[in-house]
Amino acid sequence: MNQNRDFYAGLVATVFFAVILFVLIPIYVKVPSFIPGFAPPPDMWPRVVSIVGLVMGVLALVLAFPKMREAGRNRVEGFGNRILGNKTHLMRFAGILIVFAAFVYGMPLIGFVPATVLLLGVLFIMTGNFERKFWMIGLSIIFPVLLYLLFTEVTHTPFPKGKLLSANISHLTTLI
């Protein structure tokens, strides 16, 4: 991985987990006022995963700076040339920001699992490496489902089900 990819990967991971930690968890994970015994609150495991991801993203950013500084010493080029040379990376970064914004705003409508499947699918497509497309498709579908099952069945953490899908399912059950 070159120095630009390390920096952008760290930046994307940091932003992604910061949004989850500071925006999504406080809004969507309901914490009861009383928790009996020594049971952990429902937001404990999502917070732990988000904090670990945030720390890893910041660590990737910190470790990318020495590589970028060393690469900057070896060649001298203007800021305009650097932007034009990294146009593809900047376009992908802008696309990733748009996809994350769509994920954050779309999750309450369609739910966690479909939104995460779409997010991972788009992120895999943006990598541009289609040699392992079956792995991409499998991970895009299986990982969110397993994550959903782990948190809902093991830790009993509720995830957003989505207004569109839950409304349709409730109407179907009343018709039956």
Secondary structure, DSSP 8 states (H G I E B T S, - for coil): --HHHHHHHHHHHHHHHHHIIIIIHHHHS---S---TT---TTHHHHHHHHHHHHHHHHHHHHHHHHHHHHHHH----HHHHHHHTHHHHHHHHHHHHHHHHHHHHHHHH-HHHHHHHHHHHHHHHH---TTHHHHHHHHHHHHHHHHHIIIIIS-------HHHHHHHHHHHHH-
